[in-house]
Amino acid sequence: MYAFLGIDGMDDSLGFCKRLVREHGLGLAPGSAFGPEGEGYVRWCFAASQDRLAEAVRRLGRALERP
């Protein structure tokens, strides 16, 4: 139901997740919320329909294209 994704080069998971919500309408949890070892990761919940997940993957892809 959850995936913990490492994002290369990310050192502020909270800031990254805030940007995802603000600019892409995508809500993921920052890895830093799970302790210092979680920094550089985000947690994604996959409890959604296939269509909704496909759209979320597209949005995340667009977010990762930009620094």
N, C-alpha and C positions, 0 to 999 in steps of 0.2 A: 504494500500500500504506500510505502515511502521509499524515496531514493535519496541518497546523500551524494550530491554531485560536486566534484572538485573542479574549480574554474582556474585554469592556468593564469598566473599573473595577478590574480585578485588578492588584495591584502586588506580589504574592508568589506566584509560580507554584508554588514548592516547597511552601509551606504549603497552597495550594489543592489540590495533588495529594495531599498527605498526608491532607487531610480527605476527598477522594474515596475513597481506599482505606479509611480508618477508618470513615466513616459510610455509604458507598454501595457498597463492594466493587468499586470501579472503578479500574483502574490506567492512568493516563496519565502521560507524561513531562513534567516541568516545562520550560517554554521556557528558563528560566535555565540549564539544563544544556547548552544549545547556545550560550552566550555571553550577554553583557549585552543584546544586541539581542533576545534571545528572551524577555526578561521581559514578562509580560502575555499570553503564549501557552502553549498546551499542545500536545504532539504525541500524536496518536492513531493507533494501528495498526489498519487495517481488514482484516487477514488473519484473518478469522473468518467463521463461518456467518452467514447472514441473520438467523436467530433470535437469535443471540447479540448481533449488532450492534443489532438492534431493542431488546433489553433494555437494552443499554448506553446507547442514546440516551434511553430513558425515565429511567434512573438519572441521567444527566448533566442532563437537564431538571429533575429534582427537586432536584439539587444547585444548579443555577443559580437556582432560585426563592428560595433562602435566601441571605442575605448571608454 
